[in-house]
Amino acid sequence: MGVFNNTNVVTVDPLSMMVLYDVESKLDIKVIPYEKRYIQLEYFRPAGDYEGWNLWDWNTGAKNDRIDFITTADGRKVANIEIGLTAESIGFIVRQSIDGNDWAQKDIEGDRSLYAPKDQTITKVKINQEQIAIETID
């Protein structure tokens, strides 16, 4: 039988739970509590004209859809993109939606992608209007 002792470590005895090892072996399994993961994206437009601008994202492992900017920090709009437990790279487009036209304008023509290390709960990045470069914030 296995032993669990409030340290988030489970020790499994040989031949239990269909773990087939020699008699001297033990298998330690670390149980990690689930925490939602996010990419916090800051977007800067020098003229401050943010009306209708939002994100379209995919491969998040969570919600692949429109993401609205929810707050402003230091003149930048901020969006929180929820990502799944195993997501490492997502794709996104910054676009402007106006009067029923979700794709009225794109910030740049191409797609962008972001890397989010699996060991980070929150990955913070900054992007600027009409620039491909993505800056990771520590």
N, C-alpha and C positions, 0 to 999 in steps of 0.2 A: 504494500500500500504506500502511496505517496505521503509526503509531509509538507504541510503549508504552515508557515509560522509568521504571518503578518509582515514579512520583509519583502513581499512580492517575488519570492523565490520558491519554486515548488521542486522538491527533490522526489524523483520517481525511482522506486526500487526496481531492480532487474525483474523482468518477466511480468511486470504489472502494466496494465493499459496497453498490452501488446507491444511493449518496448522490448525488443529481443537483443540483449547484449549478454556478454559472458557474466558469470556470477559476480565478478569483482567490479563490474561497471555500474556507474550511476549516471543519469542524465538530469542535469539541472535546467529547468525552464524558467526564464524570467518573465513574469507577467507585468506588462506595462499598461497603466491606465490609459484609456482612450482620451485624447484631447483633440478638439477640432483644430485644424491647421488653416492658416490664412496667408495670403500675399497681400500686404498693404502697399498699394500703388499710389504714389503722389504724381499728379500731372500738372505741368506748368504751361500756361499760355501768357506770354508777356503782356498782351493787351487786356488780360483779365476777362475775356469774353467766353464764359463757360456755359452759356445758355444752350441746353439741349445736348451737350457732350456727355457721352457715356462709353462704356466698354462692351464689346462682344467677346466672350471667351469660350474656350473649348479645351478638352482633355484635362479638366480639373479634377476628375474623380468625384465631383460633387455636383454643382449646378453649372451646366453649360448653357449660358443664356446672357441676356443683357444684365449688366451690373452698373448701377448708378453711383455717381460720386455722392458721398454722404456728408462730407464735412469739408471745411477749408482750413488749411494750416499754412501760415507764412505765405499767403497769396497763391497757394497750390490747392487743387481739389484732391481729395483723398477717397479712394475706394478700397473696400475690403473684399477680396476674392476668396471664398472658402474653397479649400482644396482637400482632396481625399488623403487618407493615411499613406497611400503608396505613391501619390503623385509626385513627380520630380520635375516635370517640365509642362508648362501650359502654353497655349497660344492665345493671342488676343489682338483685337483691333480697337483703336480709339476712333469713335465715329460721332457724328452729330445727327440727332433725330429731330425732325421738325414736322409738325402738323401731319401725322400719319405716315411720314416717310422716314423709316428707321435708318436708312442709309443715305441721307441727304448729302453728307460729306464725310470723307475720311481724313484723319490727321496726316497719314502717309499712305501711299498706295499698297505697300506690302504688309504682310503679316508680321507680327512680333512674337517672340517667345521669351519666357522667363524660366529660369532654373530655381527650384526651391528644394534645398537639401532636406532629406527625409527626417533628419534629426532636429529640425527647427520647427517650432510651433508657428512662429510668425517670421516671414521673410519680407523685408522692407526694401522697396525700390523707388527710384525717381525717374520720370521721363519728361522730356520737354517737347513742346509743339514742333512738329515737322522735323524731328531728329530721331534717327534710328537708335542711337546709343541709349542703353539702360544702365543706370547707376544703382548699385547695391548699397544700401545704407546699413552700417554696422550697428 
